[in-house]
Amino acid sequence: MAVPIAADQQRARRASPTVSWFELFYDLVVVAAVSLTNDAFLSEPSIDTARAAVLGIISLSWVWFVTTLFNNVYPGQDMVRRLLMLCQMALIVAAALAIDHVDGVKTTAAMLCYSGALVVILLLIGTDRIVHHDRAGDSSIRWMTVIPIAISAALCAIGAFASPYAVPWILSLALVASIVPIIGWEYRNWEGDERLRLGHLRERLGLFIIIILGEGFAALVAELRLLPSIPRNDVFALTFLVSFALWWIYFDGTFSDRRDLVRIRWRLSLLGHLMLIFGMAGTLDILVLVTAKQEVEYGPLVLPYFAASIALVLLSFALLRFSVQGRLGAAGTIHLVSGLLILAAGLLLARQHSDALEPLIGACAVIVIVNGLIGSWMDREAREGGLSAQVAALVRGYDEPAN
């Protein structure tokens, strides 16, 4: 009996969420920086600003994720760690501010700041061994983590002095150099050693999504405060409905607290969350743009950008359902088909140079809300055993007194 009890205790320890106030503060700063990177595209939509926004969101989200994994495997509240993370926050915000819609992307500043944010991760790993002597022999954070991050930081530092045309390629290479080894191999070691606190990881991911949605509302209020009235009351209402539906699908369906943490395919779920972060940021920013500004100010790329963003949200929901259940299921299939249809419609309208952004927003809002309703109904059916199981139970209830 001792082995099952120990296993249960280990599982309970891994499932206990322990997010600190400092981690929440860190999340708020990173989300603010992620939102800043998308502002360059919204202010002046173009291929260059779209590429900068996409790479910026992925890069900053990756730094956030690696730092979060470190704090998950090695929890701590010492002063050295907090000072290093404060420095990293400043570098992350500075990297986001280097993307400017007037002067263009300041590649030197952006790449140097991003390289510095990666170096802080290395310092966190190194100083933790010094501050916490009891962890000095622990190999959960291996060279397979340190070396890829160091290579990525070096590439970014070199890219700071390269041609602006080469910077996107260098940054992409730096991301691949760190993401593939850590997610592909090293993460499996952490999971196999049962060092990951799964409840903590799920709560951090959920808080990040909540903060992104809150940031979208804050941006909406800030824009409307400068205007005498709300230019688009219909889009204003749809923003609330869509935001609620996204919250609903995520927290009550795809990644609800009813799921078994140990069974989740965490690496796939991390990819799904990265897609979701980008999709939500783009979706909410476009809704703010349409609510607060006139149609003549829209650029030709806003329509396909919105379609790609909302499609990514639905596709990420499908991927998250698969990572949790091991199959898409009916609800996941609906998310997948809906996302692909929206993406195809957006690309088709953009190719025809259509100005149907607002009708597309209305149609997408309906699709998202319907996805929430269908997903909620199917999840409830699954929890209650389905309609056939309920009918069978009802029949048995009527038969038992007769027997």
Buried (B, 14 or more C-beta within 10 A) or exposed (E): EEEEEEEEEEBEEBBEBEBEEBBEBBBBBBBBBBBBBBBBBBEBBBEBBBBBBBBBBBBBBBBBBBBBBBBBBBEBEEEBBBEBBBBBBBBBBBBBBBBBBEEBBBBBBBBBBBBBBBBBBBBBBEBBBEEBEEBEEBEBBBEBBBBBBBBBBBBBBBBBEBEEEEBBEBBBBBBEBBBEBBBEEBBEBBBEEBBBBBBBBBBBBBBBBBBBBBBBBBBBEEBBEEEEEBBBEBBBEBBEBBBBBBBBBBBBBBBBEEBEBEEBBBBBBBBBBBBBBBBBBBBBBBBBBBBBBEEEEBBEBBBBBBBBBBBBBBBBBBBBBBBBBEEBBBBBEBBBEBBBBBBEBBBEBBEEEBEBBBEBBBBBBEBBBEBBEBBBEBBEBEEEEEEEEEEEEEEEEEEEEEE
